[in-house]
Amino acid sequence: MHNMEQLSKTTDLYATLNKEQLEAVQTVEGPVMVFAGAGTGKTRTLISRIIYMIEECHIAPYHILAITFTKKATNEMRERLQKEIGAKASLVHISTIHSLCATILRKNYHAIGFARNFEIIDEEDQLKAMNEIYKKAEIERRVLAPRVALKAIGDFKNKSCNELLGLLKTVYDEYQKYLKEHDLMDFEDLLVKTEELFKQNPDILHFYQDAFQYVLVDELQDTNTVQYEIINLICQKHENVFAVGDDDQSIYSFRGS
């Protein structure tokens, strides 16, 4: 009886999709990219695809990684999946890219030279760190404001700019030294360190490639260069990546998306 009810629910779910959405849901193997406007059901298509993969293709939920770009979107996707497929939803790895990277780095802290309990700092903590650096190095704020320095450093880490010169390079070096000495990472470091970890440790990369054999990316337009590189590295082996987005809707262009 339970199986019949589940089949009825999933059949009803697919019935709400149009021809193009259904094609996107059912094309499971290989790379698939979907670009569509706001309110056209992109996220619904992505969720339907996860359900189809698990219920119809019998793909193990723990081999599926869904990347979102806000905690709110993560929670909503998890709730919607749970409503449709119950406990299996908890086995699908759904997270923001930063949360995913933090998890990977904590599990492989030995390979990056940090303590396992490294702290992730926000903008307020970044400014506190920068103030200490300025004081110690006797850098004048009127020459280079700390907020301006942090913005430039963030752009550099996100690969929005190619090089830091002069005083900016000095401040960057001192800032990274400070973070390392205190076992701290900023949000950009979570991405940069994960990319470095994968490129310098093929065995670790292979582990995550086999763990996440099917990767789904929501709001693709909000990925910056480093985020794209991380996703690309994970997908290189199995090449099963599904991405949805709307290039007219990017809200993170200030981060280099």
C-alpha positions as CSV (number, residue, x, y, z in Angstrom):
1,M,0.0,0.0,0.0
2,H,2.8,2.4,0.9
3,N,4.6,1.8,-2.4
4,M,1.4,2.5,-4.3
5,E,0.9,5.7,-2.4
6,Q,4.5,6.7,-3.1
7,L,4.1,5.9,-6.8
8,S,1.0,8.0,-7.0
9,K,2.7,10.9,-5.4
10,T,5.7,10.8,-7.7
11,T,3.4,10.4,-10.8
12,D,1.5,13.5,-9.7
13,L,4.8,15.4,-9.3
14,Y,5.9,14.6,-12.8
15,A,2.5,15.5,-14.2
16,T,3.1,19.1,-13.1
17,L,6.2,19.4,-15.4
18,N,6.1,20.5,-19.0
19,K,7.9,18.7,-21.8
20,E,11.2,20.5,-21.5
21,Q,11.2,20.1,-17.7
22,L,10.4,16.4,-17.9
23,E,13.2,15.9,-20.4
24,A,15.6,17.7,-18.0
25,V,14.4,15.5,-15.1
26,Q,14.8,12.2,-17.1
27,T,18.2,12.9,-18.7
28,V,20.2,11.6,-15.8
29,E,23.6,10.6,-17.2
30,G,26.0,13.2,-18.5
31,P,26.1,17.0,-18.2
32,V,22.8,18.9,-18.4
33,M,22.4,22.7,-18.2
34,V,19.0,24.5,-17.9
35,F,18.7,28.2,-18.3
36,A,15.2,29.7,-17.7
37,G,13.6,32.9,-16.4
38,A,12.3,33.7,-13.0
39,G,9.2,31.7,-11.8
40,T,9.6,29.0,-14.5
41,G,10.0,26.2,-12.1
42,K,13.8,25.6,-12.2
43,T,14.2,24.6,-8.6
44,R,11.0,22.4,-8.8
45,T,12.6,20.7,-11.8
46,L,15.8,20.1,-9.9
47,I,13.9,18.6,-6.9
48,S,11.9,16.4,-9.3
49,R,15.1,15.2,-10.9
50,I,16.5,14.1,-7.5
51,I,13.3,12.2,-6.8
52,Y,13.3,10.6,-10.2
53,M,17.0,9.5,-9.8
54,I,16.2,7.9,-6.4
55,E,12.7,6.5,-7.0
56,E,12.9,5.5,-10.7
57,C,16.6,5.0,-11.4
58,H,17.4,3.6,-8.0
59,I,20.5,5.8,-7.5
60,A,21.7,5.7,-3.9
61,P,20.7,9.0,-2.3
62,Y,24.2,9.4,-0.6
63,H,25.8,9.6,-4.1
64,I,23.8,12.8,-4.9
65,L,25.1,16.2,-4.0
66,A,22.8,19.3,-4.4
67,I,24.5,22.7,-4.1
68,T,22.4,25.7,-3.2
69,F,23.6,29.3,-2.5
70,T,21.7,30.2,0.6
71,K,20.9,28.4,3.9
72,K,17.3,29.2,3.3
73,A,17.3,27.5,-0.1
74,T,19.0,24.5,1.5
75,N,16.4,24.1,4.2
76,E,13.5,24.6,1.7
77,M,14.9,22.0,-0.7
78,R,15.4,19.5,2.2
79,E,11.9,20.0,3.4
80,R,10.4,19.6,-0.1
81,L,12.4,16.4,-0.7
82,Q,11.4,15.0,2.7
83,K,7.7,15.7,2.0
84,E,8.0,13.7,-1.3
85,I,10.4,10.8,-0.4
86,G,10.5,10.8,3.4
87,A,13.6,9.5,5.2
88,K,15.6,9.1,2.0
89,A,15.9,12.9,1.7
90,S,18.2,12.9,4.7
91,L,20.7,10.8,2.8
92,V,21.0,13.4,0.0
93,H,23.8,15.8,0.6
94,I,22.2,19.3,0.3
95,S,24.3,22.3,1.3
96,T,25.7,25.7,0.3
97,I,29.1,25.6,-1.4
98,H,30.7,27.2,1.6
99,S,29.2,24.7,4.0
100,L,30.3,21.8,1.7
101,C,33.9,23.2,1.6
102,A,34.0,23.7,5.4
103,T,32.9,20.0,5.9
104,I,35.6,18.8,3.4
105,L,38.3,20.9,5.0
106,R,37.5,19.8,8.6
107,K,37.6,16.2,7.5
108,N,41.0,16.8,5.8
109,Y,42.5,19.4,8.2
110,H,45.8,17.4,8.3
111,A,46.4,18.0,4.6
112,I,45.9,21.8,4.8
113,G,48.0,22.4,8.0
114,F,45.1,23.7,10.1
115,A,43.6,22.5,13.3
116,R,40.4,20.5,12.9
117,N,38.5,23.1,14.9
118,F,39.6,26.1,12.9
119,E,37.2,29.0,13.2
120,I,35.4,30.7,10.3
121,I,35.4,34.5,10.6
122,D,32.8,37.0,9.4
123,E,33.4,40.6,8.2
124,E,33.4,42.0,11.7
125,D,36.2,39.5,12.8
126,Q,38.0,40.2,9.5
127,L,38.1,43.9,10.4
128,K,39.4,43.2,13.9
129,A,42.2,41.1,12.5
130,M,43.0,43.8,10.0
131,N,43.1,46.4,12.7
132,E,45.7,44.3,14.6
133,I,47.7,43.9,11.5
134,Y,47.6,47.7,10.7
135,K,48.7,48.5,14.3
136,K,51.5,46.0,14.3
137,A,52.8,46.9,10.9
138,E,52.2,50.7,11.4
139,I,50.1,51.0,8.2
140,E,48.2,54.3,7.8
141,R,44.5,53.9,7.2
142,R,44.4,57.1,5.1
143,V,46.8,55.4,2.7
144,L,44.8,52.1,2.5
145,A,41.5,51.7,4.4
146,P,41.1,48.3,6.0
147,R,37.7,47.7,4.3
148,V,39.2,48.6,0.9
149,A,42.1,46.1,1.6
150,L,39.6,43.3,2.5
151,K,37.5,43.9,-0.6
152,A,40.6,43.7,-2.8
153,I,41.8,40.6,-1.0
154,G,38.4,39.0,-1.4
155,D,38.4,39.8,-5.1
156,F,41.9,38.3,-5.5
157,K,40.8,35.0,-3.7
158,N,37.7,34.8,-5.9
159,K,39.9,35.3,-9.0
160,S,38.1,38.5,-9.9
161,C,41.5,40.2,-10.1
162,N,44.8,38.6,-11.1
163,E,47.4,40.3,-8.9
164,L,47.9,42.3,-5.7
165,L,50.7,44.9,-5.8
166,G,52.6,47.1,-3.4
167,L,51.0,47.8,-0.1
168,L,48.1,45.6,-0.9
169,K,50.4,42.6,-1.4
170,T,52.1,43.3,1.9
171,V,48.7,43.6,3.7
172,Y,47.5,40.3,2.0
173,D,50.6,38.4,3.2
174,E,50.3,39.7,6.7
175,Y,46.5,39.0,6.8
176,Q,47.0,35.4,5.6
177,K,49.9,34.9,8.1
178,Y,47.6,36.1,10.9
179,L,44.8,33.8,9.9
180,K,47.1,30.8,9.7
181,E,48.7,31.5,13.1
182,H,45.3,31.8,14.8
183,D,43.7,28.8,12.9
184,L,41.1,31.1,11.2
185,M,39.6,31.1,7.7
186,D,37.4,33.7,6.1
187,F,34.6,32.7,3.7
188,E,36.9,33.0,0.6
189,D,39.5,30.8,2.2
190,L,37.0,28.0,2.5
191,L,36.8,27.9,-1.3
192,V,40.5,28.6,-2.0
193,K,41.7,26.0,0.4
194,T,39.3,23.4,-0.9
195,E,40.4,24.0,-4.5
196,E,44.1,23.7,-3.4
197,L,43.3,20.5,-1.4
198,F,41.8,18.8,-4.4
199,K,44.5,19.9,-6.8
200,Q,47.3,18.9,-4.5
201,N,45.8,15.6,-3.2
202,P,44.4,13.5,-6.0
203,D,43.5,10.7,-3.5
204,I,41.2,13.1,-1.6
205,L,39.7,14.4,-4.8
206,H,39.0,10.9,-6.0
207,F,37.2,10.1,-2.7
208,Y,34.8,13.0,-3.2
209,Q,34.4,12.2,-6.9
210,D,33.2,8.7,-6.0
211,A,31.1,10.0,-3.0
212,F,29.3,12.5,-5.1
213,Q,28.7,10.8,-8.4
214,Y,25.7,13.0,-9.3
215,V,26.0,16.8,-8.8
216,L,23.1,19.2,-9.1
217,V,23.7,23.0,-8.9
218,D,20.9,25.5,-8.2
219,E,21.3,29.1,-9.2
220,L,24.3,28.5,-11.4
221,Q,24.6,32.2,-12.3
222,D,25.7,32.9,-8.7
223,T,28.9,30.8,-8.9
224,N,32.2,32.6,-9.1
225,T,35.4,31.2,-10.7
226,V,36.6,29.4,-7.6
227,Q,33.2,27.8,-6.9
228,Y,33.0,26.7,-10.6
229,E,36.4,25.1,-10.3
230,I,35.5,23.1,-7.2
231,I,32.3,21.9,-8.8
232,N,34.2,21.0,-12.0
233,L,36.8,19.1,-10.1
234,I,34.2,17.0,-8.3
235,C,32.4,16.2,-11.5
236,Q,35.5,15.4,-13.7
237,K,35.3,11.6,-13.1
238,H,31.6,10.8,-13.6
239,E,30.6,13.9,-15.5
240,N,27.0,13.8,-14.1
241,V,26.3,17.4,-13.5
242,F,22.9,19.1,-13.7
243,A,22.8,22.9,-13.4
244,V,20.0,25.4,-13.4
245,G,20.1,29.1,-13.6
246,D,19.0,32.5,-14.9
247,D,21.8,34.8,-16.0
248,D,19.4,37.8,-15.7
249,Q,19.0,37.1,-12.0
250,S,22.5,37.1,-10.6
251,I,22.6,38.5,-7.0
252,Y,26.2,37.8,-6.2
253,S,28.0,39.7,-9.0
254,F,29.8,41.7,-6.3
255,R,31.5,38.4,-5.3
256,G,32.8,37.8,-8.8
257,S,29.9,35.6,-10.1
